[in-house]
Amino acid sequence: MILGVFFNYTGHHVASWLHPDACADAGVNFQHFIEISQAAERGKFHFLFFADWLAVRQASPEALSRSAQYTAHFEPLTLLGAIAAVTKKIGIVATATTSYNEPYHVARKFASLDFISGGRAGWNVVTSSNTAEAWNFGKDAHPLREERYDRAREFVDVVKGLWDSWDDDAFIRDRETGVYFDPGKVHRLDHEGRHFKVRGPLNAPRPPQGYPLIVQAGASEFGKDFAASTAEIVFVAPPNLEAAKGFYKDLKGRMAHFGRDPSELKVLPGLNVIVGETDAEADAKYEYLQSMIHPVVGKEILSTILGGVDLSKCDVNDPLPDLPEDDEAQGGTRKFVVEMAKRENLTIRDLYLRLGGARGKRTIKGSIKRVADEMEEWFLEGGCDGFITQPAFLPGSMNDFIDMVTPELQRRGLFQTEYRGDTLRDHLGLARPASRYAKTP
């Protein structure tokens, strides 16, 4: 199975920064990132991943002041450039939104990162949904989802076109003849579309991987079609195995429509693991983190999971209020949470304790065997190609996984003991794409 690790600065649990073994200033502590990135590489993770927002999270001042997540932190591409210099094999993936960037910027930055890292870069393609980002770029609101995805499709096409600006062997650098590059092997893009007009060429050679890996997260119909046509990794959050199998089959089944083979796309659910030598030890670790969730923070995180519903005036001991259906809200997550709350008669406190700690992603807690058994079941039953692990707090939760779960997965023959090659595409068994200008034999 493929395993990535999602670094959320202090960790994914909303109270992670309060843990005495967490790095409270992780957002701006580069030494912290050196240590956890090198540990992830020793643990043979295929890649590490950073999300990003172009704004301070919107929340009540009291809730925001009690949270370390997506408030003040490094810009991820700058950080990954530095991490590339202190690691050798592990893939490095970061988010860059198509909503508030230009294709030329993104193409140039990720090409540079791919060269700096020796072919280990990946781009997580997103469309911005956090309204605060719009406010930072002169807009009152985002376009509707369909419009955002239409722009994103064209954006990715332009970026790939710019990555193909130079043939792989264009740069001769021949001192005897004085020829630096072959002028017949450079290509102007001359793109004119609905959203962009880009002349090119890119002022960077073709990246080592041809194209840095394309990563996407989205469970809506628009998102699934976008992923089936473009992505090579999809980051998802199915609530159970049956939902995971349905999503996996649906997404892979769409790929033929876009002329792609299902093996070209890896489906990786997010997974929060709390592991101990025994179930009781894991439960104690989990309950300790849960005990530190402040009710104000819990309600705010639940509000975010539900797509921005205002819960500020609700008592935490009350049931969830009636909410209208909203197809724009978190790609169907709201519907799932509302149905679960009604089915199990859950209070707001019950919901934020169940969902808020891991921000809506699935949590496995238990002994080494229990964790490995569930991961194995999902993998072998057709629910995924692996997982993106989300450590509850850093570095402790990741170290627990590396020390306890990884050896068990390796013993079962389910996880690599060494990297396959040098590039992220090598690690995942994905072919290096040919340039659009390559001559067909």
Backbone torsions as a table, in degrees:
resi	resn	phi	psi	omega
1	MET	NA	154.6	176.2
2	ILE	-88.4	135.9	176.4
3	LEU	-129.7	121.7	169.7
4	GLY	-108.1	167.5	175.3
5	VAL	-131.1	126.5	-176.3
6	PHE	-96.8	111.5	179.2
7	PHE	-88.4	112.6	175.6
8	ASN	-109.9	55.9	173.6
9	TYR	57.4	-95.4	-179.8
10	THR	-80.8	-17.0	-177.9
11	GLY	136.2	171.1	-173.5
12	HIS	-87.1	-22.9	176.7
13	HIS	-69.2	139.2	-174.3
14	VAL	-63.8	-21.3	178.3
15	ALA	-102.2	16.0	-171.4
16	SER	-57.5	-39.3	-175.0
17	TRP	-67.2	-18.1	179.1
18	LEU	-81.6	-14.7	-179.7
19	HIS	-66.2	132.0	-176.0
20	PRO	-62.5	-19.5	179.9
21	ASP	-99.1	5.0	177.3
22	ALA	-88.6	161.7	175.5
23	CYS	-92.3	101.2	-172.2
24	ALA	-63.9	-32.3	-178.8
25	ASP	-100.6	30.3	-173.0
26	ALA	-56.2	-33.1	-175.6
27	GLY	-57.4	-25.7	-178.3
28	VAL	-131.9	26.9	-178.6
29	ASN	-113.8	96.8	-174.8
30	PHE	-67.3	-35.0	178.8
31	GLN	-58.6	-37.0	176.4
32	HIS	-57.7	-43.2	-177.7
33	PHE	-74.0	-31.9	173.0
34	ILE	-59.6	-48.3	-175.5
35	GLU	-64.7	-45.7	-176.3
36	ILE	-75.7	-30.5	177.4
37	SER	-68.8	-42.2	178.1
38	GLN	-67.9	-35.0	175.7
39	ALA	-65.0	-41.8	178.3
40	ALA	-62.5	-36.6	177.8
41	GLU	-69.2	-40.5	175.5
42	ARG	-61.9	-32.3	178.4
43	GLY	-80.5	1.7	174.7
44	LYS	66.5	22.8	171.4
45	PHE	-57.9	142.2	-179.6
46	HIS	-67.8	-36.8	-178.7
47	PHE	-158.5	159.8	168.7
48	LEU	-112.4	155.6	-168.9
49	PHE	-139.2	137.4	174.0
50	PHE	-123.4	129.6	169.0
51	ALA	-85.0	175.4	179.3
52	ASP	-159.7	146.8	169.5
53	TRP	-126.9	145.6	178.8
54	LEU	-97.1	40.4	-179.9
55	ALA	-168.9	158.5	167.7
56	VAL	-71.1	137.2	-179.3
57	ARG	-54.8	140.4	176.1
58	GLN	-83.8	123.0	178.3
59	ALA	-164.5	168.2	174.9
60	SER	-61.8	147.6	-179.5
61	PRO	-54.2	-38.1	-179.1
62	GLU	-66.5	-44.5	179.6
63	ALA	-66.1	-44.7	-177.6
64	LEU	-63.4	-39.1	-177.5
65	SER	-69.1	-12.2	179.2
66	ARG	-104.5	9.4	-175.0
67	SER	-125.7	140.5	177.2
68	ALA	-101.2	-1.8	-170.9
69	GLN	-90.6	123.9	177.8
70	TYR	54.2	47.5	178.0
71	THR	-116.0	-56.5	179.4
72	ALA	-147.2	115.9	-173.2
73	HIS	-163.4	168.8	179.3
74	PHE	-61.3	148.9	166.7
75	GLU	-70.9	127.9	-166.3
76	PRO	-67.9	-34.7	-179.3
77	LEU	-68.8	-37.1	174.4
78	THR	-60.9	-45.6	179.8
79	LEU	-62.9	-43.4	-177.9
80	LEU	-67.4	-31.6	175.5
81	GLY	-60.7	-38.1	178.3
82	ALA	-74.6	-39.9	178.2
83	ILE	-63.1	-34.7	179.1
84	ALA	-58.1	-31.6	-176.9
85	ALA	-77.6	-15.8	-177.3
86	VAL	-115.1	10.2	174.2
87	THR	-130.7	167.1	-176.0
88	LYS	-125.2	-31.7	-170.2
89	LYS	-122.7	-38.5	-169.7
90	ILE	-65.0	137.4	176.7
91	GLY	-67.6	152.9	-178.3
92	ILE	-130.4	116.8	-172.0
93	VAL	-124.5	137.5	178.7
94	ALA	-143.4	158.5	179.0
95	THR	-84.6	139.6	166.3
96	ALA	-142.6	121.0	-176.1
97	THR	-74.1	144.2	174.3
98	THR	-84.0	-8.5	-175.7
99	SER	-80.7	-35.1	-174.2
100	TYR	-131.5	38.9	169.6
101	ASN	-136.2	170.0	171.1
102	GLU	-110.6	146.8	-178.5
103	PRO	-54.8	-38.0	-178.0
104	TYR	-62.9	-42.0	178.2
105	HIS	-58.7	-50.2	-176.1
106	VAL	-65.2	-43.3	179.6
107	ALA	-59.2	-44.2	-177.2
108	ARG	-68.6	-43.2	-177.5
109	LYS	-66.5	-45.2	-178.3
110	PHE	-74.1	-30.1	172.4
111	ALA	-62.7	-44.2	178.5
112	SER	-61.4	-45.0	-179.8
113	LEU	-63.2	-36.1	178.6
114	ASP	-65.9	-39.8	177.1
115	PHE	-68.6	-45.4	-178.4
116	ILE	-59.5	-37.4	-175.9
117	SER	-91.0	-3.2	-177.3
118	GLY	72.8	32.4	175.2
119	GLY	91.4	39.1	-177.6
120	ARG	-119.4	11.1	-171.6
121	ALA	-87.7	148.6	172.2
122	GLY	-141.0	145.5	-178.5
123	TRP	-112.0	118.0	172.6
124	ASN	-85.3	108.3	-175.6
125	VAL	-84.4	121.8	177.4
126	VAL	-132.1	159.9	166.3
127	THR	-112.0	133.5	-174.2
128	SER	-66.3	136.0	175.9
129	SER	-123.6	-13.0	177.9
130	ASN	-77.8	114.2	-174.4
131	THR	-57.1	-31.4	-179.1
132	ALA	-60.7	-27.4	176.9
133	GLU	-66.3	-40.8	178.1
134	ALA	-58.5	-41.7	-178.1
135	TRP	-64.0	-25.2	179.7
136	ASN	-83.7	-4.4	-178.3
137	PHE	-128.8	33.1	171.7
138	GLY	74.4	20.8	-179.2
139	LYS	-124.1	153.0	177.9
140	ASP	-88.1	-23.5	-179.1
141	ALA	-160.3	163.2	174.8
142	HIS	-79.0	156.2	167.3
143	PRO	-62.9	163.1	177.0
144	LEU	-64.9	161.1	-172.5
145	ARG	-54.6	-45.9	-177.3
146	GLU	-59.1	-41.1	178.9
147	GLU	-66.4	-40.5	179.9
148	ARG	-63.0	-42.3	-179.7
149	TYR	-70.4	-34.1	177.4
150	ASP	-62.9	-43.0	176.5
151	ARG	-63.8	-41.7	-177.8
152	ALA	-62.5	-41.6	179.3
153	ARG	-59.6	-47.3	-179.8
154	GLU	-66.5	-37.7	179.6
155	PHE	-57.8	-49.0	-179.1
156	VAL	-64.2	-40.4	177.9
157	ASP	-60.0	-41.7	-179.6
158	VAL	-67.6	-42.8	179.3
159	VAL	-60.2	-45.9	178.6
160	LYS	-62.8	-38.9	177.1
161	GLY	-61.8	-39.4	177.8
162	LEU	-68.9	-37.0	176.5
163	TRP	-62.7	-23.8	178.3
164	ASP	-90.2	11.4	-175.5
165	SER	-57.6	-34.9	-177.9
166	TRP	-119.4	137.3	172.4
167	ASP	-64.0	156.5	-176.9
168	ASP	-58.8	-30.4	-177.8
169	ASP	-109.1	26.5	-175.2
170	ALA	-69.7	-32.9	-172.8
171	PHE	-92.6	102.5	-177.1
172	ILE	-80.8	-45.2	-179.5
173	ARG	51.6	52.7	-177.0
174	ASP	-95.5	108.5	-178.3
175	ARG	-68.7	-31.4	-177.6
176	GLU	-67.2	-43.1	-179.3
177	THR	-90.7	-15.4	-177.6
178	GLY	76.7	16.0	-179.3
179	VAL	-98.2	119.6	-178.9
180	TYR	-85.4	-43.3	175.2
181	PHE	-143.4	157.8	179.2
182	ASP	-81.9	113.8	-176.6
183	PRO	-63.8	-15.8	177.5
184	GLY	-83.3	-1.3	-176.6
185	LYS	-118.4	25.6	173.5
186	VAL	-120.7	141.6	-171.0
187	HIS	-131.8	128.1	171.0
188	ARG	-81.1	137.5	-178.2
189	LEU	-77.3	-45.8	-178.8
190	ASP	51.0	49.0	179.2
191	HIS	-83.1	131.7	171.0
192	GLU	-134.6	111.5	-178.3
193	GLY	-131.4	-166.2	-178.1
194	ARG	-67.7	-37.1	-173.7
195	HIS	-108.1	-24.7	-171.8
196	PHE	-137.0	148.7	170.8
197	LYS	-130.9	109.9	-171.6
198	VAL	-132.6	122.5	-176.5
199	ARG	-81.8	-49.8	-173.4
200	GLY	74.5	-176.1	-2.4
201	PRO	-76.7	169.3	175.8
202	LEU	-73.2	140.1	178.9
203	ASN	-89.5	52.5	173.2
204	ALA	-153.5	142.6	178.1
205	PRO	-63.7	168.9	176.7
206	ARG	-62.4	132.2	-174.6
207	PRO	-61.2	155.7	179.6
208	PRO	-53.8	-36.4	179.4
209	GLN	-87.3	7.3	-171.5
210	GLY	78.9	-71.7	168.5
211	TYR	-123.3	128.4	166.1
212	PRO	-51.4	150.0	-174.9
213	LEU	-58.8	140.5	178.4
214	ILE	-100.9	121.4	-178.3
215	VAL	-117.5	145.1	-178.9
216	GLN	-148.7	150.6	175.9
217	ALA	-132.0	124.2	179.1
218	GLY	175.9	131.6	-177.8
219	ALA	-112.9	-0.4	176.9
220	SER	-73.9	169.3	177.6
221	GLU	-61.8	-42.1	176.9
222	PHE	-61.1	-45.5	-177.7
223	GLY	-63.3	-40.6	-178.9
224	LYS	-67.5	-40.7	177.0
225	ASP	-64.9	-40.1	178.4
226	PHE	-61.9	-44.4	179.9
227	ALA	-65.5	-43.3	-178.8
228	ALA	-62.8	-30.0	-177.7
229	SER	-87.7	-23.8	-166.5
230	THR	-130.3	-40.4	-166.0
231	ALA	-77.7	157.6	173.4
232	GLU	-116.4	-20.0	167.6
233	ILE	-131.6	135.7	173.0
234	VAL	-120.4	126.4	-179.8
235	PHE	-98.4	118.7	-172.7
236	VAL	-131.2	172.2	-177.9
237	ALA	-139.0	59.5	178.2
238	PRO	-68.5	142.7	-175.3
239	PRO	-77.9	-21.9	-177.5
240	ASN	-154.2	174.0	-175.0
241	LEU	-64.5	-41.3	-179.3
242	GLU	-62.0	-42.5	177.1
243	ALA	-64.4	-38.6	179.3
244	ALA	-63.5	-44.4	179.7
245	LYS	-63.8	-40.1	178.7
246	GLY	-64.5	-43.6	178.8
247	PHE	-64.0	-44.9	-178.3
248	TYR	-58.7	-48.6	-178.8
249	LYS	-65.8	-41.5	-179.8
250	ASP	-62.8	-50.0	-176.1
251	LEU	-65.1	-47.6	-179.8
252	LYS	-64.8	-31.8	179.2
253	GLY	-69.6	-20.3	179.4
254	ARG	-80.7	-15.7	-169.0
255	MET	-69.7	-32.9	-179.7
256	ALA	-60.2	-33.0	178.6
257	HIS	-59.9	-27.4	-178.7
258	PHE	-104.3	15.4	176.6
259	GLY	71.4	29.1	-176.6
260	ARG	-119.4	151.1	176.0
261	ASP	-90.1	141.7	-179.1
262	PRO	-56.8	-27.3	-179.7
263	SER	-68.0	-14.5	-178.4
264	GLU	-81.0	-2.3	-177.2
265	LEU	-131.3	128.2	179.7
266	LYS	-108.0	124.1	-178.6
267	VAL	-98.8	119.3	-172.8
268	LEU	-128.6	103.5	174.7
269	PRO	-68.8	148.6	170.7
270	GLY	-71.9	142.8	-175.3
271	LEU	-146.0	120.3	174.6
272	ASN	-97.4	121.9	-176.6
273	VAL	-114.4	124.1	170.2
274	ILE	-114.8	107.6	-172.4
275	VAL	-120.4	146.6	175.1
276	GLY	-141.3	171.9	175.2
277	GLU	-62.6	-28.9	177.0
278	THR	-132.4	165.1	174.7
279	ASP	-59.4	-40.5	-177.9
280	ALA	-63.3	-38.8	178.2
281	GLU	-65.6	-42.6	178.3
282	ALA	-64.3	-42.4	178.4
283	ASP	-59.7	-41.5	-179.2
284	ALA	-64.5	-41.3	177.1
285	LYS	-61.4	-43.1	-178.5
286	TYR	-66.5	-48.1	-177.2
287	GLU	-64.4	-32.1	177.2
288	TYR	-62.5	-46.3	177.1
289	LEU	-63.6	-44.0	-179.6
290	GLN	-60.5	-35.3	-177.1
291	SER	-66.1	-17.2	-177.2
292	MET	-95.5	1.0	178.2
293	ILE	-75.9	115.6	176.1
294	HIS	-73.5	138.8	-178.6
295	PRO	-54.5	-36.7	179.3
296	VAL	-63.5	-42.0	178.5
297	VAL	-68.5	-42.1	179.5
298	GLY	-58.6	-45.3	179.9
299	LYS	-65.6	-37.8	-178.3
300	GLU	-68.0	-41.6	178.4
301	ILE	-65.8	-41.4	177.0
302	LEU	-61.6	-40.4	177.0
303	SER	-58.3	-43.1	179.1
304	THR	-64.0	-44.3	179.3
305	ILE	-59.5	-33.8	-179.0
306	LEU	-85.0	4.2	176.6
307	GLY	90.3	23.5	175.6
308	GLY	98.1	18.2	178.1
309	VAL	-66.0	135.2	179.5
310	ASP	-80.6	112.1	178.8
311	LEU	-112.0	9.4	-171.7
312	SER	-61.3	-31.0	-177.7
313	LYS	-93.8	1.4	-178.8
314	CYS	-87.8	143.1	173.0
315	ASP	-79.8	140.0	-175.9
316	VAL	-66.6	-17.6	179.5
317	ASN	-91.2	-0.1	178.5
318	ASP	-88.0	157.1	172.0
319	PRO	-69.5	164.4	177.4
320	LEU	-63.2	132.2	177.5
321	PRO	-66.5	161.8	177.1
322	ASP	-63.4	132.0	-178.3
323	LEU	-122.4	139.3	175.9
324	PRO	-71.2	152.5	174.4
325	GLU	-67.0	143.6	-177.5
326	ASP	-148.6	105.6	-177.9
327	ASP	-67.5	-20.1	179.8
328	GLU	-82.3	-13.0	-171.7
329	ALA	-84.4	99.8	169.6
330	GLN	56.1	34.4	171.7
331	GLY	56.3	37.4	177.1
332	GLY	97.7	-3.8	-179.3
333	THR	-63.9	-38.7	-178.4
334	ARG	-58.2	-45.2	-179.2
335	LYS	-59.8	-44.2	179.3
336	PHE	-60.8	-45.1	-177.6
337	VAL	-66.8	-43.3	179.8
338	VAL	-61.9	-44.7	179.6
339	GLU	-63.5	-41.1	179.1
340	MET	-64.9	-42.5	-179.6
341	ALA	-61.8	-41.2	179.9
342	LYS	-71.0	-42.9	-176.5
343	ARG	-64.0	-37.8	-174.7
344	GLU	-105.9	5.0	178.0
345	ASN	54.9	52.4	-175.4
346	LEU	-91.9	142.0	173.1
347	THR	-83.4	171.7	176.1
348	ILE	-60.3	-40.3	177.4
349	ARG	-62.2	-44.6	177.8
350	ASP	-56.1	-43.6	-176.4
351	LEU	-68.1	-45.0	-177.1
352	TYR	-72.2	-27.7	174.5
353	LEU	-70.1	-35.1	-179.7
354	ARG	-77.2	-39.0	-172.4
355	LEU	-107.7	-32.4	-170.5
356	GLY	-70.6	-36.3	-177.5
357	GLY	-57.7	-39.1	-179.6
358	ALA	-107.8	14.3	177.8
359	ARG	53.9	41.4	172.2
360	GLY	91.6	-9.4	179.6
361	LYS	-86.8	160.4	-175.9
362	ARG	-72.0	139.2	177.7
363	THR	-115.8	132.3	168.5
364	ILE	-110.8	128.7	174.3
365	LYS	-131.5	139.8	180.0
366	GLY	155.4	-167.2	-179.7
367	SER	-68.7	168.9	177.9
368	ILE	-56.2	-46.3	-179.0
369	LYS	-62.6	-44.1	-178.6
370	ARG	-61.8	-45.0	179.7
371	VAL	-63.8	-48.8	-178.7
372	ALA	-63.8	-38.7	178.8
373	ASP	-59.7	-45.2	-177.3
374	GLU	-69.4	-40.3	177.1
375	MET	-62.6	-42.2	179.0
376	GLU	-62.8	-42.2	-179.4
377	GLU	-61.5	-48.3	180.0
378	TRP	-60.0	-41.3	-177.0
379	PHE	-69.3	-47.6	-175.3
380	LEU	-78.1	-22.8	-179.2
381	GLU	-89.4	6.3	175.5
382	GLY	83.2	29.5	176.9
383	GLY	-95.3	-14.5	-175.3
384	CYS	-171.6	170.5	172.2
385	ASP	-103.1	3.8	-176.6
386	GLY	151.0	-158.2	-175.5
387	PHE	-144.4	156.0	165.3
388	ILE	-106.5	107.2	-177.6
389	THR	-76.1	146.7	-175.7
390	GLN	-128.6	89.1	-175.4
391	PRO	-57.6	134.6	-177.7
392	ALA	-63.2	-44.6	171.9
393	PHE	-142.5	154.8	-175.2
394	LEU	-118.6	138.7	6.4
395	PRO	-90.1	-6.9	-167.2
396	GLY	-56.0	-49.3	-175.5
397	SER	-67.0	-36.3	177.3
398	MET	-68.4	-41.6	178.9
399	ASN	-62.5	-38.2	175.7
400	ASP	-59.3	-43.7	-179.9
401	PHE	-63.1	-47.6	-177.9
402	ILE	-63.2	-40.4	-175.4
403	ASP	-78.1	-29.9	-173.3
404	MET	-112.0	-50.3	-173.2
405	VAL	-80.0	-44.3	-177.1
406	THR	-55.6	-49.3	179.3
407	PRO	-60.0	-33.9	179.0
408	GLU	-69.6	-41.7	176.7
409	LEU	-63.5	-39.8	177.9
410	GLN	-66.1	-39.6	178.4
411	ARG	-60.8	-34.0	179.9
412	ARG	-83.6	-1.3	-179.0
413	GLY	75.3	24.0	-175.6
414	LEU	-102.3	-10.2	-175.1
415	PHE	-143.8	148.5	-174.4
416	GLN	-65.8	149.4	173.0
417	THR	-104.0	-16.8	174.8
418	GLU	-144.7	157.8	175.9
419	TYR	-71.9	145.7	-177.9
420	ARG	-70.6	-33.5	-175.2
421	GLY	-159.3	-145.1	-175.7
422	ASP	-109.9	-26.6	-176.3
423	THR	-101.8	164.4	177.0
424	LEU	-63.1	-37.4	175.9
425	ARG	-63.1	-38.9	175.1
426	ASP	-58.4	-47.7	-176.6
427	HIS	-58.1	-37.0	-174.7
428	LEU	-95.6	-1.3	-179.2
429	GLY	70.3	32.6	-179.2
430	LEU	-106.5	138.3	-177.8
431	ALA	-71.3	151.4	172.7
432	ARG	-77.4	121.0	-177.1
433	PRO	-69.7	142.0	175.9
434	ALA	-76.4	151.7	175.0
435	SER	-66.1	148.9	176.2
436	ARG	-62.9	-17.4	-178.9
437	TYR	-98.0	0.1	-178.8
438	ALA	-66.1	138.9	-179.9
439	LYS	-77.3	131.1	178.5
440	THR	-74.7	129.7	-179.1
441	PRO	-60.0	NA	NA
